[in-house]
């Protein structure tokens, strides 16, 4: 029986309604990952990963951008040296 379930909570409600005895065991199985809620979370994570990859590719394609990143990171280290020395 295929049924569109929007969330883990809705899955638990559905399982209760059809008389499933081991509700928590069933609801805790990875099948809840097939809900719309989990699909949306996964798509969001994918968008972030693709944007990160695009930025990395941009950096790889430009020596000037890499130098800028290195310079900024070194400036940050220099600013934080007193904190590092103090042990904090």
C-alpha positions as YAML, in Angstrom:
chain: A
units: angstrom
residues:
- id: 1
  name: UNK
  ca: [0.00, 0.00, 0.00]
- id: 2
  name: UNK
  ca: [1.62, 3.26, -1.10]
- id: 3
  name: UNK
  ca: [0.66, 6.36, 0.82]
- id: 4
  name: UNK
  ca: [2.17, 9.82, 0.69]
- id: 5
  name: UNK
  ca: [3.48, 10.65, 4.16]
- id: 6
  name: UNK
  ca: [4.70, 14.20, 4.81]
- id: 7
  name: UNK
  ca: [6.64, 13.68, 8.05]
- id: 8
  name: UNK
  ca: [7.76, 11.15, 10.65]
- id: 9
  name: UNK
  ca: [4.94, 12.30, 12.94]
- id: 10
  name: UNK
  ca: [2.39, 11.68, 10.21]
- id: 11
  name: UNK
  ca: [3.91, 8.24, 9.64]
- id: 12
  name: UNK
  ca: [3.44, 7.40, 13.32]
- id: 13
  name: UNK
  ca: [-0.19, 8.59, 13.18]
- id: 14
  name: UNK
  ca: [-0.82, 6.46, 10.10]
- id: 15
  name: UNK
  ca: [0.79, 3.38, 11.68]
- id: 16
  name: UNK
  ca: [-1.31, 3.83, 14.82]
- id: 17
  name: UNK
  ca: [-4.47, 4.15, 12.73]
- id: 18
  name: UNK
  ca: [-3.82, 0.86, 10.93]
- id: 19
  name: UNK
  ca: [-3.03, -0.94, 14.17]
- id: 20
  name: UNK
  ca: [0.73, -1.38, 14.01]
- id: 21
  name: UNK
  ca: [1.93, -2.80, 17.34]
- id: 22
  name: UNK
  ca: [5.64, -1.94, 17.32]
- id: 23
  name: UNK
  ca: [5.07, 1.66, 16.32]
- id: 24
  name: UNK
  ca: [8.37, 3.16, 17.50]
- id: 25
  name: UNK
  ca: [10.43, 0.35, 15.98]
- id: 26
  name: UNK
  ca: [8.75, 0.79, 12.59]
- id: 27
  name: UNK
  ca: [8.83, 4.60, 12.72]
- id: 28
  name: UNK
  ca: [12.53, 4.54, 13.62]
- id: 29
  name: UNK
  ca: [13.45, 2.50, 10.56]
- id: 30
  name: UNK
  ca: [15.15, 4.53, 7.84]
- id: 31
  name: UNK
  ca: [11.97, 4.43, 5.73]
- id: 32
  name: UNK
  ca: [10.94, 7.74, 7.33]
- id: 33
  name: UNK
  ca: [13.67, 9.25, 5.15]
- id: 34
  name: UNK
  ca: [11.32, 8.81, 2.22]
- id: 35
  name: UNK
  ca: [8.93, 11.44, 3.59]
- id: 36
  name: UNK
  ca: [8.47, 14.83, 1.91]
- id: 37
  name: UNK
  ca: [10.06, 16.49, 4.94]
- id: 38
  name: UNK
  ca: [13.25, 14.45, 4.54]
- id: 39
  name: UNK
  ca: [13.28, 14.98, 0.77]
- id: 40
  name: UNK
  ca: [13.17, 18.74, 1.32]
- id: 41
  name: UNK
  ca: [16.01, 18.56, 3.88]
- id: 42
  name: UNK
  ca: [18.11, 16.48, 1.49]
- id: 43
  name: UNK
  ca: [17.46, 18.85, -1.42]
- id: 44
  name: UNK
  ca: [18.47, 21.79, 0.78]
- id: 45
  name: UNK
  ca: [21.72, 20.07, 1.80]
- id: 46
  name: UNK
  ca: [22.40, 19.28, -1.86]
- id: 47
  name: UNK
  ca: [21.91, 22.93, -2.87]
- id: 48
  name: UNK
  ca: [24.37, 24.02, -0.17]
- id: 49
  name: UNK
  ca: [26.91, 21.39, -1.26]
- id: 50
  name: UNK
  ca: [26.61, 22.43, -4.91]
- id: 51
  name: UNK
  ca: [27.09, 26.11, -4.01]
- id: 52
  name: UNK
  ca: [30.15, 25.21, -1.94]
- id: 53
  name: UNK
  ca: [31.56, 23.15, -4.79]
- id: 54
  name: UNK
  ca: [30.99, 26.04, -7.21]
- id: 55
  name: UNK
  ca: [32.89, 28.39, -4.88]
- id: 56
  name: UNK
  ca: [35.77, 25.90, -4.57]
- id: 57
  name: UNK
  ca: [35.90, 25.56, -8.36]
- id: 58
  name: UNK
  ca: [36.00, 29.34, -8.65]
- id: 59
  name: UNK
  ca: [38.92, 29.44, -6.21]
- id: 60
  name: UNK
  ca: [40.73, 26.65, -8.04]
- id: 61
  name: UNK
  ca: [40.37, 28.58, -11.28]
- id: 62
  name: UNK
  ca: [41.93, 31.79, -10.00]
- id: 63
  name: UNK
  ca: [45.36, 32.14, -8.47]
- id: 64
  name: UNK
  ca: [44.53, 35.73, -7.47]
- id: 65
  name: UNK
  ca: [41.47, 34.59, -5.50]
- id: 66
  name: UNK
  ca: [43.52, 31.90, -3.75]
- id: 67
  name: UNK
  ca: [46.17, 34.47, -2.81]
- id: 68
  name: UNK
  ca: [43.43, 36.71, -1.43]
- id: 69
  name: UNK
  ca: [42.08, 33.85, 0.70]
- id: 70
  name: UNK
  ca: [45.58, 33.00, 1.96]
- id: 71
  name: UNK
  ca: [46.26, 36.66, 2.81]
- id: 72
  name: UNK
  ca: [42.97, 37.00, 4.70]
- id: 73
  name: UNK
  ca: [43.63, 33.81, 6.66]
- id: 74
  name: UNK
  ca: [47.14, 34.98, 7.58]
- id: 75
  name: UNK
  ca: [45.74, 38.34, 8.73]
- id: 76
  name: UNK
  ca: [43.25, 36.50, 10.93]
- id: 77
  name: UNK
  ca: [46.03, 34.36, 12.43]
- id: 78
  name: UNK
  ca: [48.06, 37.52, 13.10]
- id: 79
  name: UNK
  ca: [45.07, 39.16, 14.84]
- id: 80
  name: UNK
  ca: [44.58, 36.08, 17.01]
- id: 81
  name: UNK
  ca: [48.21, 35.47, 17.99]
- id: 82
  name: UNK
  ca: [47.72, 37.08, 21.44]
- id: 83
  name: UNK
  ca: [44.84, 34.67, 22.07]
- id: 84
  name: UNK
  ca: [46.92, 31.69, 20.96]
- id: 85
  name: UNK
  ca: [49.85, 32.76, 23.16]
- id: 86
  name: UNK
  ca: [47.57, 33.27, 26.16]
- id: 87
  name: UNK
  ca: [46.27, 29.74, 25.70]
- id: 88
  name: UNK
  ca: [42.74, 30.75, 24.89]
...
